[in-house]
Amino acid sequence: MSKLTFNILTVDDNESIHEDYRKVLVDEETDLQLVKAAEFLFGEDSDGLDPEQIKDRMSSPIYKLDSALQGAAGLAKVEESLKNDVPYACAFIDVRMPPGWDGVETARRIWEVDPDLPIVLCTAYSDHSWEEISQELDRTDQLLILKKPFDPIELRQIVASQTARWGLNRQIIENTLLLEQRVKERTREMLETRDLVFFTLARLAESRDPETGEHLERIEGYTGLLVNWLAENGPYQDQIDDVYRAQLCRSSILHDIGKVGVPDGILLKPGPLTPDEFEIMKQHTIIGAEALEDSALKSKSCKFLSMAAEIARYHHERFDGSGYPHGIKGFEIPLSARIVAVADVFDALTSERVYKIAMEPENARKLIVGESGKHFDPEIVKAFEACWESFKACAEAPEKSQRIPMVAQLIQQALVTSTVATV
C-alpha cells in the first residue's frame, strides 16, 4: 500500500533550523530511531532492515520539505505550490525573522492566498500573547504555537495531526465537489428527460393537426424574444427574472394542449366553424388548463406546470375583455398569457392552415400593431415591434431546413441555462 505524501513548508531565517526539521521529519536515521522506540514498547525486532524496509514498517506518512528564509519567500512558495496544484499540507513559520515580515504577518499574508493551510508559529520568546495573535489573525482555528527548542516527538505529533486534518478537509472538499458534479449531471439528465416528455406531450396534441409543422418551436422562440426584451425594457421588468423567463419559454408550448379533447371534425374542419362548433373549440382552453392544474397540484417541484395552466386557460383572452373563456380584460389576464398571445397569433397568421393561406409577415405585423390595446397588451406590442426583425426573419424562411436553425437560435437565446431556472 502506498503511503500518503505531504508537502511541508518551513519558514525561518536560521538555516540550521531547517536542517533540524529535516532530521526529525525526513531523515532515515530518525525513522530508524522511531522504529527502535516502537520495538522497545511492542517487543518487535528490526535488526538488519535496510532504510526502505524501515520506511515500509513505519505507519507514518512521507513528508517532503520546502524551506524559505524570509516571509516573502515563503509566500512566493505557497503561491507557486497552488499554481502547480501541489499545495502544502502544513507550514512552520518562525515568529522573529528580521529584517522582513514577522511570523504573524507572514501567516496573515499566506492565509490570504491559501486560507486552508494549517500554520504552526515557532518561537523561543514570548513575542506575542495568544490574545494579540487572535486579534491580528482571524484563522486561529488553523493555528498552533510551538516553543523552541522543540522536542522531536512533539514536532512529529504536530505534523501528523495537522497534515491528517488538512488531508481530511481536502478529501471532504473533493468529495463535496464530486457529489455536486454528480448532482448537477443527474439534475441535467432529469431536466432533459422532463423536457423531452414535456415536448412529446405537446407534440401529441399538435400531431392531430398535420399543418402546424414547427409551430411549437416557433412559439417557444417567439415567446423568448418577447420576454427577454420585456425583462430589460418597460414596466414589467420587476416581474420577470431568469426563473420566469425559462418557465415561460418551456410552458408556452403547452398553450393548446387542450385540443386533444376537441373532435377531429371540428379541429380539422377546412371551412368556418358554426357558432356551436366554435363553442366546442373554445373548450380547449378549459380542458388544457384543468389537466395542467391537476398535474401541478400533484407536484411540488414542477412550478412551470402552474404557469403552463394559466397560459392554456387565458391565452385567448383579449386586453379589452372580448376574449374567451372568461372574458377578463387588461391586467386581470396573467402576464404569461398576454405574452404568449402575441407569439401565438403572429405564428397563426403567418402559417398555412387547412382553412386558410399564410399571411405575409408585414401584414401580420400591421394587424398586431393595430390591435394594441384591444386584443393585445400595448407594452407587449412594443416588445413585438422592437423584436420585429427577428420575428420577420423566422417567418420568412421558406424552407424547413432554413427555419429550424433560426428557431433553435431563438430558443437558445431565450432559455436561461440554470438549474434553479428550470424547475
N, C-alpha and C positions, 0 to 999 in steps of 0.2 A: 504494500500500500504506500503510495507516495505521500510524503509529509507536506504539511502546509508550509508555505514560504511567505514571510512577511518582510516588507521593506521598512527599515528604521532610520530615522534622521537624527543625528546628534549635532547640536549647535553649541560650540564652546570655543572661547578664544585661546584655550590652552590645549596644544596638540597632544600632550601626554594624556589628557582626559579621554580623548578619542581612542587612544590605544587601550586605556582601561576598559572602555565599553567593549572594544573588540575582543579583549581577552576573556571577559565574562560571558559575552553573548555569542561569540563566533568560534574562538579557538578550540581545536580538538583536545588540547590538554585540559581545558576546563570541562569539556564534556566527559573526559575520562575520570576526572575528579568527582564529578557528579554521579557517574555510574558507580564508582567505588563507594561513594556515600550511600547510594541506594542498596548496594550489596551488603554493606555493613548493617543496614536496617532490615533487609529482607533475606539475607543469607544466600545470595547468588554469587557466582564466580565469573569474572571477566578476564582472567589472565590469558594472555596470548591472542586477544582480539586486536585486529588492526583498526585504524580510525574509522573506516567505512562500516565495519561491523559494530563499532561503538555507536555510530550515528543511528544504525538500524535498531539498536536496543534502546535508544533514547526515545521517549514518548513526546518530547517537546518539539515544537516546530523549528524550522530553519529560519534564521534571521540574517538578512542582508543589510549591511550598514552603509549609509552615506554620511559624510561629515561636512560641516561648514564652520569657519572660524568667526563669522560675524552674522548678525541677524539678517542683514540684507541678502547675504549669500544664501542663508537658509531659506528665505522667502523665495529666491530665484529657483532653488532646487525643488521646492514644493510646486511652484508654477510649472516647471518643466515636467515633473512627475505626472501632474494632472493632464498636461498636454499629450504626453505619451501613454496615458491610461495605465500607469504603473504607480498608483498613489501610495503614500506612506501610511503605515498602519499605526505608527506612534512616533512622536518626536520628543527628544530630551533637549531642553534648552537651558543654558546657564543663565542665571539672573544678572551677573556682572560681566559685561563684555565691552569694556572701553576700547576704542573711542566711539563705537557705534551704538545701536539701539540696545537697551537692556532687555532682559528676558520677557518682561511683561509687555513691552512694546512689540517685540518680535512675535510673541504669541498672538497679540491683537491683530497684527497685520497678516499673519498666516491664516488666522480664522476667517479673515475677510475673503480669502480665496478658497479655503478648504475648511468650512465650519464643522465638519465631522471628524477632523483629525484629533485624536487624544494627545494631549500635551502634558509633559512632566517638567515642571520648573525645578532646576537643581541649584542649590545654594549652600555655601558654607557659613553664611551670615544671615542675620535677621534683617535683610534689606527691606522687605515688605511684610506687613502683617496680612493674615488671611482676609481681614476686613478691607484693607486697602486694595488688595488684589481683586476682591469681589466687586469693588466699585469701578475698577478700571476694565475688568473683563466680564462680559455678560454670559460667558460659556463655562462657568466654573463646574458644571456637571461633567465637562470633558477635561478637567484639570486635576493634577496631583502635584504634591510638593515632595521632593526627595532631598534629604540633607547630605551634604558632602562631609567627610569621605563616605561613600555609600558601601554598604555590605553587599557582596556578590549575590548571596541568596536573595536578599531583599530586592535587588535590581532584577534578577531573573523572575521573581514573583510578579513584580510590577509590569515587566514586559509581557509576561504570559497573560496576565489578567487584562491589560489594556489592548493587546493585539487580538485576544479572543473576543473581547467586547466589540472591537472595531469590525472584526470579521463577521460576527453575528449580525451587527447592524447592517453591514454591507449585503449580507445574504438576505436579510429581511427586505431591504430596498430592491434588490434584484428580483426576489420572488414577487414583491408587490408589483413591480413593473411588468413582469411576465404575466401575472394574473390580470392586470389591467389590459394588457395587449390581448390576452385570450378573451376577456370580456368584450373588448371592442370588436374583435373578429367575430365572436358569437353573435353580438348585437347586430353587426353588419349583415351577417348571414340571415338572421331573423327578419331584419328590416327588408332585405332583398326578397325573402320569401313572402313576407307580408305584402310588399308592393306588387309582386307577381300575382298573388292571389287577388289582390285589390283590383289590378288592371284586368285580370282574366274575368272577374265578376262584371266589371263594366263592359268588357267586350261581349259578354254573354248577352247583355241587353241590346247592345248595338248590332250584334250579328243578325238580328231579325230584320234589320234594315240594310241591305247589302250596299246601298249607295252612300252610306255615311263615310266609308273609307277610313281616312285617318282623322276622323272628327275628334276622337278622344285626345290624340296627341296635340292637335291644334288647339283645342280648348285649354289644355294644360299650359301650352306655350303662351297663348294669348293672355290667359289669366296671370301668368308670371310676369309678362310685360307690364300689365296694368298695376299689379300690386307692388312691384319693385319701384315703379315711378311714384306711386302714392306713398310709399314708405319714406321717400325723400322730398316729396313736394305736397303742398296742400294741407287741408285741415285734419286729415286722418293719420298723420304721422305718429301721434301718440298711441294709436290703436293697433299699429302694425309693427311688430317686432319680427325677429328671424323665425321664431316658432310659428307665428301667424302666417308668414309667407309660405313656409314649407307645408303647413297643414292645408292652406287654401289651394295651393297648386295640386296637391295629391287628392284633395276632396273634390275638386272641380270635375273630375272625370266621372263621378257618380251622379251628376246632376239629373240624368234621365234614366237612372236605374229602374224607376217605377214603370217604364214602358214594357217591362216583362209581363205586366198584368193587363196590357191593352191588347184586345183581339187583333189578329193579323188583318182582318177585313177592314179595320179602322186605321191601324198603324201604317199599312202599306197601300191604302186606297190612293189611286192615281189622280183622283179629282178632289174637288172641295168636299169637306165634311158637312153633313147635315147638322142642325143645331143639337139633336140628340147625340149624334156621334161625337161632336165636339165636347159635350159634357162628359162623355166617357173618356175622351182623350185627356181632359183636364185632370182626371183622377190619377194620372201617372205621378203627379206631384205628391199626392197624399200617400199613394202606395209606396213610393220610394222612401219618403220621409219616415213613415211608420216602421218600415223594415229596418232602416238605419238607426232609428231611435231605439228600437228594441235591442239591436246589437250593441249600441253604445251603453245601454243600461247594464249589460252583462259584462262589460269590460271597464276596468278602472284605468287602464293604461292607454287605450286607443282613443284619445281625445279627438282625433281627426274625424271619427265617426259622427260625433255630435255636430261638427261643422258641416260634414257631408249631408247630414239630415236637414239642416237648416237651408242649405243650398238647394237640395232636392225639393223642399217644400216651397221656397219663396222665389226661385229664380225666374218665375213667370209673373210675379207681382210687378206693378208699374209705379213709378215715382209719384204719379198723380192719383193713384188709388184705383185705376181702372183695370188692374190685372186680376189674376186668379192664383190660388183657390180662395183666398180670404179677403181680397180687396183692400188690403192695408196699403198705406202710402208713406212716402218720404222716408224719414229715419226710423219708422216702425219696421221697415224691411231691413234685415241684417246686412251689414256692410259686405259680408262674403257673397250673399246672393246678388247684391247690386253690382258687384264687380263681375261675377260670372255671367250675369245677364247681358252685359255689353259684349263679352267674348263670345257667348253662345249665339247671340243674334247676328253678329258680324259673320261668324262662320256659317250660320244657316243661310244668310243672304248670298254669300259668295260660293256656296256649294250647290251642286246639282242634286235635286231630289226627284222622286218618281212623279211628283205633281208639279215640278217647276224646273226651269233652267237656272243656271248660276248667274247672279248679278255681277256686273263689273265692280271691282273693289272701290273705285272712285264714287260710283253711285251709292254703294253701300255706306261709304263714309258720310256722304251728304245726308242720307236718310238718318243715320245715327245722330249726327250733329243736330239735325232738325228736330229730333225727339228729346233733346236735352231739356230737362225739367218736366217733361211729360212721361215718356216711357222710362227715361234713364236719369240717374243722379248726375247733375251738371258737373260735379267735381270729377266723376269717373269719365265723363265725356271729354273733359280737359286732358285727362291722362291718355285717353284713346288718341286724341289729336297729337299729343306730344310724342306718342309712340307710333305714329302713323306709318312712317317709312318701313318699320319692321313688320307691321301688320300687312302692308301692301306687298312687300317682297314675298312673304309666305303665301298670301292669297293668289298672287300672280304666277307662282311657279307652276308651269303647265304639266310637268311630269312628276310622277310619284318619286322617282329617283332623285329629283331635284328638291322636292318639297320635304321629304323625310329628314335630310341633314339639316335643313333650316329649322324644322320643328324641334329636332333634337338639341340644336344650339339654343333655341329659345327656352326649352325646358331646363337645360344645364344652367343657363343664366338665372333662371327663376328659382330653382331649388336651392335651399341652404343645406350644405353638407355637414350637419352636426347631429350627433345622436339625440341631443335634447330636442332639437327642432323637428324630429321625425316621429315623435310619439304623441 
